[in-house]
Amino acid sequence: MESSKAQKEESLEMFRKREKELEDWLRENEHMEEMGPDELLRPTLALPQQLERVTAEDVVIDETLYVLDKGLENGRVPLERLMSEVKKLARRQFKARALRGKLMEKLKAAGVDVRY
């Protein structure tokens, strides 16, 4: 019985401590504007933003290469044009992936959880 009462008192004390922390945080941040989901999910640091952009560029290049390939198969894109575009895109993608690797290394070294 004593142990149950002590546990309840300990839980109540922990609850009050958390409540005070939340009230303090709300007081400190009441000046902040309301943010939508897009703003909440957008990285606020420069390196994560750059990593997001370079990852998006890599994905866009992959999609473009796929569409060009399908265009060649369907006879809508001439081979010469395809080869020219693939050369340009491959160079850009190589640079994007190299930069992505460097950014991930820097972020991991800084202790940032990277999941791209």
C-alpha positions in Angstrom: 0.0 0.0 0.0 2.8 2.4 0.9 4.6 1.5 -2.3 1.5 2.3 -4.4 1.1 5.6 -2.7 4.7 6.5 -3.2 4.5 5.6 -6.9 1.4 7.8 -7.3 3.1 10.7 -5.6 6.1 10.2 -7.8 4.0 10.1 -11.0 2.1 13.2 -9.8 5.4 15.1 -9.2 6.7 14.0 -12.7 3.4 15.2 -14.3 3.6 18.6 -12.6 7.3 19.0 -13.7 6.3 18.2 -17.3 3.3 20.5 -17.1 5.6 23.4 -15.9 8.1 22.6 -18.7 5.2 22.8 -21.3 3.9 26.1 -19.8 7.4 27.6 -19.9 7.8 26.5 -23.5 4.4 28.0 -24.5 5.3 31.2 -22.7 8.6 31.5 -24.5 7.2 30.7 -27.9 3.9 32.5 -27.8 5.3 35.2 -30.1 5.8 32.7 -32.9 3.4 32.7 -35.8 1.2 29.7 -36.5 2.9 27.5 -39.1 1.4 25.3 -41.6 2.6 21.7 -42.2 4.9 22.7 -45.0 6.7 25.2 -42.9 7.0 22.7 -40.0 8.6 20.1 -42.3 11.0 22.4 -44.1 14.5 22.2 -42.8 15.7 25.3 -41.1 19.5 24.8 -41.4 21.4 25.5 -44.6 23.0 22.1 -45.0 19.8 20.1 -44.7 18.1 22.5 -47.1 20.9 22.0 -49.6 20.7 18.2 -49.1 17.0 18.4 -49.8 17.5 20.3 -53.0 20.4 18.1 -54.3 18.4 15.0 -53.6 15.4 16.4 -55.4 17.6 17.2 -58.4 18.9 13.7 -58.5 15.4 12.3 -58.5 14.2 14.7 -61.2 17.2 13.7 -63.4 16.3 10.0 -62.9 12.7 10.7 -63.9 13.9 12.7 -67.0 16.2 9.9 -68.1 13.3 7.4 -67.8 11.0 9.6 -69.9 13.7 10.1 -72.5 14.2 6.3 -72.7 10.5 5.7 -73.1 10.4 8.5 -75.8 13.2 6.6 -77.7 11.3 3.3 -77.4 8.1 5.0 -78.8 10.0 6.7 -81.6 9.3 10.2 -80.3 12.9 11.0 -79.3 15.7 10.6 -81.9 18.7 8.7 -80.8 21.1 11.6 -81.4 19.0 13.9 -79.2 18.7 11.2 -76.5 22.5 10.7 -76.4 23.1 14.5 -76.2 20.6 14.9 -73.3 21.8 11.8 -71.5 25.4 13.1 -71.6 24.3 16.5 -70.1 22.1 14.9 -67.5 24.6 12.2 -66.5 27.2 15.0 -65.8 24.7 16.9 -63.6 23.6 13.8 -61.8 27.2 12.8 -61.0 27.9 16.3 -59.6 24.6 16.2 -57.6 25.4 12.8 -56.1 28.9 13.8 -55.2 27.7 16.9 -53.5 25.0 14.8 -51.7 27.6 12.4 -50.4 29.7 15.3 -49.0 26.7 16.9 -47.4 25.6 13.7 -45.8 29.2 13.2 -44.4 29.2 16.7 -42.9 25.7 16.3 -41.4 26.6 12.9 -39.9 29.8 14.3 -38.5 27.7 17.1 -36.9 25.4 14.5 -35.3 22.4 15.2 -37.6 20.2 12.1 -38.4 20.3 11.8 -42.2 17.7 9.7 -43.9 17.9 10.7 -47.6 
